[in-house]
Amino acid sequence: MSIKALALELYRAQQKVSGLEKELEQAAHQEKNLLMDELRVAVSEMKMLRRMLDGAKVESPFTNRVPGRYNR
């Protein structure tokens, strides 16, 4: 998956989390448990996407910048 696609998915996940948080504030007591479960899943998905995006941006220390030469 490209960095651009990961960033787009992360944005959508953040929007979902913020929407669920707003719903949770206005929800009746009966609905709060269901919304809290849904929010917990959405937050874990958002964190996973954030870690994936952060990992995709990190350059590997094993890459060789000069073609034809090896790191020693």
WOGI-V941267 format. One line per field, one symbol per residue. phi: phi as a letter, one per 20 degrees, with the letter a starting at -180 (. if undefined). psi: psi as a letter, one per 20 degrees, with the letter a starting at -180 (. if undefined). A space follows every 10 residues. Layout:
# WOGI-V941267
phi=???
psi=???
This chain:
# WOGI-V941267
phi=.fffffffff ffffffffff fffffeffgf efffffffff ffffffffff ffffffefef fefdfdfndd fc
psi=prhghghghg ghhhggghgh gghhhiqrhh ihgghhghgg ghghgghghg hgghhhippp iiqohopiqq p.
